[in-house]
């Protein structure tokens, strides 16, 4: 099967390629400062992000005033495809640009869009997502961080964890419980909390595959006072905002899995019959992912919203990638511990991922089965929405 696009989509691709060829950052400029977390944007990368925003290429599906050009789904796809083909990234703050700013454009007030969304999109502010807690990782409805209304403010107390880039972020989009007596899904609200607010403490910590350049954080709130104007969406309507936020993250996530698996197949050289059999399995998984993703893309282009299909792609892509790296690590033996990028952490938004050791890539792949909705949660959606099985 050969997938092709209409002339208008290919013309859009050609225009974007011309922009990239004329505007990509110089290698010497990019070598001046590396990103240390998913909310740290070096000065040269801020300039690159702003350049894309000003020309409508940051998020092409957005209106022009928000860094886009009202592009359709297929045009957005080829935009992502060209970025992946060149092994480049369009921003260093993926949660801020792809989730938080996008959520503000969907649910925020005009003032919030002007004050927060546009600066995040232009690289003037960075943002981090405060969802997970020690007792509520994949189960957002179990969160316990409280926000109590006090006049024109909310007073927040509690803790978040796994908060990527929080120590470098200017603002958090934090999900908090504002009605403890309501059903779990209905008592949650979303607040924008500047990270320099008194009472907010961030503690970065290492992970097993990232011991030097830290990204994960614990975030503690002790009587943190947040203006009521920072409420995103309706009071106690945070569940809808959260679903929208994760929806922005998941929409084309399968492309990232497919890109990394494809690159792994190119860089790995199998030896022996067993290796060839496993490589064939990886190649078939990759082809299945691309075909299912293309089918979902066609549905989206027709205006059809298929949430279960996105869940299937998320499970297939994340677990196939993890299995692929597990095989390549096992087959490489001691050499699987060696890579060509020892100075930086595994970062799924950075070309360094393509030269990291198989061991580092394998460890990093576990994030794919968690971020954007765990495999367990996705299987629940598939069971209930596709197979029609009853909820437990």
C-alpha positions in Angstrom: 0.0 0.0 0.0 1.3 3.5 -0.9 -0.2 6.4 0.9 -0.3 9.7 -1.0 -1.7 13.2 -0.3 -3.6 15.6 -2.5 -1.8 18.4 -4.3 -2.8 21.1 -1.7 -1.2 19.0 1.1 2.0 18.5 -0.9 2.1 22.2 -1.7 1.9 22.9 2.0 4.7 20.5 2.6 6.9 22.2 -0.1 6.2 25.6 1.5 7.3 24.3 4.9 10.4 22.7 3.5 11.4 26.0 2.0 10.9 27.7 5.4 13.1 25.1 7.1 15.8 25.4 4.6 15.9 29.1 5.0 15.4 29.4 8.8 16.9 26.4 10.6 19.3 27.4 13.4 22.9 27.4 12.6 24.7 24.4 14.0 27.3 26.6 15.8 24.4 28.6 17.3 22.7 25.5 18.5 25.9 24.1 20.0 26.2 27.1 22.3 23.8 25.8 25.0 22.0 22.5 25.6 18.6 22.0 27.2 18.8 20.6 30.7 15.1 19.7 31.1 11.8 19.7 29.2 11.0 23.2 30.5 14.5 24.8 30.0 14.7 26.6 26.6 18.1 28.0 25.7 18.2 31.5 24.2 18.9 30.2 20.7 16.0 27.8 20.9 13.7 30.6 22.1 14.7 32.6 19.0 14.0 29.5 16.8 10.6 28.9 18.5 9.6 32.6 18.1 10.6 32.5 14.4 8.3 29.6 13.8 5.5 31.3 15.7 5.9 34.5 13.7 5.7 32.6 10.4 2.8 30.4 11.4 4.8 27.2 11.5 5.0 26.5 15.3 1.6 24.8 15.5 0.1 25.0 11.9 -3.4 24.0 13.1 -3.7 27.1 15.2 -5.0 30.5 14.0 -2.3 32.9 12.8 -2.5 34.9 16.0 -1.4 31.8 17.9 1.5 30.6 15.8 -0.4 28.8 13.1 -2.2 29.1 9.7 -5.5 27.2 10.3 -4.0 24.1 8.7 -6.0 20.9 8.4 -5.2 17.5 9.9 -3.3 16.2 6.9 -1.3 19.4 6.7 -0.4 19.1 10.4 0.7 15.5 9.7 3.1 16.4 7.0 4.5 19.2 9.2 5.3 16.6 11.9 6.6 14.3 9.2 9.1 16.8 7.9 10.3 17.6 11.4 10.9 13.9 12.1 12.6 13.4 8.8 15.2 16.0 9.7 15.6 14.8 13.3 14.8 18.3 14.6 12.5 19.6 17.2 10.3 22.7 17.0 10.4 23.5 20.7 12.2 22.5 23.9 9.1 22.9 26.1 6.8 20.2 24.6 4.3 20.2 27.5 4.1 23.9 27.5 3.6 24.3 23.8 1.7 21.1 23.0 -0.4 20.6 26.1 -0.7 23.7 28.3 -0.9 26.4 25.7 -3.2 24.2 23.7 -5.4 23.7 26.7 -5.5 27.5 27.4 -6.6 28.1 23.8 -9.4 25.5 24.3 -10.6 26.4 27.8 -9.0 29.7 28.9 -10.3 33.2 28.9 -9.1 35.8 26.5 -7.0 37.3 29.2 -5.4 33.9 30.0 -4.6 33.4 26.3 -3.0 36.8 26.1 -1.1 36.6 29.4 0.0 33.0 29.4 -0.7 31.1 26.1 0.9 33.5 23.7 4.1 34.0 25.8 4.4 30.2 26.1 4.0 29.7 22.4 6.6 32.5 21.7 9.1 31.0 24.0 9.0 33.8 26.4 7.6 31.7 29.3 7.9 27.9 29.9 5.3 25.7 31.5 5.0 22.4 33.3 2.0 20.1 33.9 1.0 19.2 37.5 -1.1 16.1 37.4 0.5 13.1 39.1 0.7 12.8 42.9 2.2 10.1 45.2 -1.2 8.5 45.6 -2.7 9.4 42.1 -0.4 8.6 39.3 -2.4 7.2 36.3 -5.7 7.8 38.3 -6.1 11.6 38.1 -9.5 11.3 39.8 -7.6 10.2 43.0 -5.7 13.4 43.4 -5.6 14.9 46.9 -4.0 18.4 46.5 -6.6 20.8 47.8 -7.5 24.3 46.8 -9.9 26.2 49.1 -11.6 29.4 48.0 -10.7 32.4 50.1 -12.3 35.5 48.8 -10.8 36.3 45.3 -8.0 33.6 45.8 -7.5 29.9 46.1 -5.3 28.5 48.9 -3.5 25.4 47.7 -1.9 22.7 49.8 -0.6 19.3 48.7 2.0 17.6 46.6 2.7 16.7 43.0 5.4 14.3 41.7 7.0 13.3 38.3 6.4 16.9 37.3 8.6 17.2 34.3 10.7 20.3 34.1 9.0 22.0 37.1 12.3 23.4 38.4 12.8 25.3 35.1 9.2 26.3 34.4 7.7 29.7 34.9 4.2 28.4 35.5 2.4 25.2 36.4 -1.0 24.1 35.1 -2.0 22.2 38.3 -5.0 20.1 38.8 -6.5 20.4 42.3 -9.5 19.2 44.3 -11.9 22.1 44.9 -14.9 20.1 46.1 -14.0 17.2 48.4 -17.7 16.2 48.7 -18.4 15.8 45.0 -17.8 12.5 43.1 -14.1 12.1 42.4 -14.3 13.2 38.7 -16.5 16.2 39.5 -14.6 18.0 42.2 -11.4 18.9 40.3 -10.3 22.3 39.0 -7.3 23.5 37.0 -5.2 26.4 38.2 -2.3 28.3 36.6 0.3 28.8 39.4 3.5 30.8 38.8 6.4 28.8 40.2 7.8 31.8 42.1 4.6 32.0 44.2 5.4 31.9 48.0 4.9 28.5 49.5 5.6 26.6 46.3 8.7 24.4 46.5 10.3 22.3 43.7 12.7 19.5 44.3 14.2 17.9 41.2 15.3 14.3 41.5 17.2 11.8 39.3 15.8 8.8 37.5 17.6 5.6 36.7 18.3 6.7 33.1 18.9 10.4 33.9 21.2 10.9 36.8 22.8 14.2 35.8 20.5 16.4 33.8 17.4 16.3 36.0 13.8 16.6 34.7 11.5 14.9 37.2 10.4 17.0 40.2 8.4 16.8 43.4 6.4 20.0 43.9 5.1 21.0 47.3 2.3 23.5 48.0 2.1 25.1 51.4 -0.7 27.7 51.7 0.0 28.8 48.2 -2.3 31.7 47.3 -3.5 31.8 43.7 -5.7 34.5 42.1 -9.1 33.4 41.2 -8.4 34.8 37.7 -6.0 31.9 37.2 -8.8 29.3 37.2 -8.8 27.6 33.8 -12.2 26.5 32.7 -15.2 26.3 35.1 -14.9 25.7 38.8 -15.0 21.9 39.4 -14.7 21.4 35.6 -11.1 20.3 35.7 -11.8 16.8 34.5 -12.9 18.1 31.1 -9.8 20.3 31.0 -7.6 17.3 31.9 -9.1 15.1 29.1 -8.6 17.9 26.7 -5.0 18.4 27.8 -4.2 14.7 27.4 -6.0 14.6 24.1 -3.6 17.3 22.8 -0.7 15.0 23.9 -2.1 11.8 22.4 -3.4 13.0 19.0 -0.3 12.2 16.9 1.8 10.4 19.6 2.0 7.3 17.4 4.2 9.2 15.0 6.9 9.5 17.6 6.8 5.8 18.3 6.9 4.9 14.6 9.8 7.4 14.0 12.0 5.9 16.8 11.2 2.3 15.8 12.1 3.1 12.2 15.3 4.8 13.2 16.2 1.8 15.5 15.8 -0.6 12.6 18.1 1.5 10.4 20.8 1.7 13.0 20.7 -1.9 14.3 22.4 -4.6 12.4 21.1 -8.1 13.4 23.2 -11.2 13.1 21.7 -14.7 13.3 18.4 -16.4 12.5 16.7 -15.5 15.8 17.7 -11.9 15.4 16.2 -11.9 11.9 12.9 -13.3 13.1 12.7 -10.7 15.8 13.7 -7.9 13.5 10.9 -9.1 11.2 8.4 -8.8 14.1 9.6 -5.3 14.9 9.2 -4.3 11.2 5.7 -5.8 11.1 4.7 -4.0 14.3 6.0 -0.8 12.8 4.1 -1.3 9.6 0.9 -2.1 11.5 1.4 1.1 13.6 1.8 3.2 10.5 -1.2 1.7 8.7 -3.5 2.0 11.8 -2.2 5.6 12.3 -2.9 6.5 8.7 -6.4 5.1 9.1 -7.0 7.2 12.2 -5.5 10.2 10.4 -8.1 9.7 7.6 -10.9 9.6 10.1 -9.6 12.8 11.7 -9.4 14.5 8.3 -13.1 13.6 7.8 -14.0 15.2 11.1 -14.5 11.9 12.9 -13.3 11.7 16.5 -12.3 8.1 17.4 -10.9 8.1 21.0 -10.7 4.2 21.2 -8.6 4.2 18.0 -6.1 6.6 19.7 -5.9 4.2 22.7 -5.1 1.3 20.4 -2.3 3.3 18.7 -1.0 4.4 22.1 -0.8 0.8 23.5 0.6 -0.7 20.2 3.2 2.0 19.7 4.5 2.3 23.2 4.7 -1.4 23.9 6.1 -2.3 20.4 8.8 0.3 20.9 9.7 -1.1 24.3 9.8 -4.7 23.1 12.0 -3.6 20.2 14.5 -1.9 22.5 14.5 -4.9 24.9 15.4 -7.2 22.0 18.2 -4.9 20.7 19.6 -4.6 24.2 19.6 -8.3 24.8 21.1 -9.1 21.4 23.8 -6.4 21.7 25.2 -7.9 24.9 27.7 -5.7 26.7 27.8 -3.3 23.8 24.2 -2.5 24.5 25.5 -0.4 27.5 27.5 1.8 25.2 26.3 4.8 23.2 27.5 7.9 21.4 25.7 10.5 23.5 27.0 10.1 27.1 26.8 13.8 27.9 23.0 14.1 27.9 19.9 12.2 29.1 17.5 10.3 27.0 15.1 12.9 25.7 12.2 11.8 23.4 12.1 15.3 22.0 15.8 15.4 21.1 17.9 13.9 18.3 20.2 12.6 21.1 17.8 9.7 21.4 19.1 8.3 18.1 22.7 7.8 19.4 22.0 6.8 23.0 22.8 3.3 24.1 20.2 0.5 23.7 20.2 0.3 27.5 19.3 4.0 27.8 16.7 3.8 25.1 15.1 0.7 26.7 14.8 2.5 30.1 13.4 5.6 28.4 10.8 3.5 26.6 8.9 2.9 29.9 7.9 6.6 29.9 6.0 5.8 26.7 3.8 3.3 28.4 3.0 5.9 31.1 3.0 9.4 29.7 -0.2 10.5 27.9 -2.2 7.8 29.7 -0.8 4.4 30.9 -1.2 1.2 29.0 -3.6 0.0 31.8 -5.9 3.0 31.4 -5.8 2.6 27.6 -6.8 -1.1 27.9 -9.7 -0.1 30.0 -10.9 2.3 27.3 -10.4 -0.4 24.6 -12.3 -3.0 26.7 -15.2 -0.7 27.4 -15.5 1.4 24.2 -14.5 -1.1 21.6 -15.2 -4.6 23.1 -18.2 -3.5 25.1 -17.0 -5.1 28.3 -18.5 -3.9 31.6 -16.5 -1.6 33.9 -15.2 -3.3 37.0 
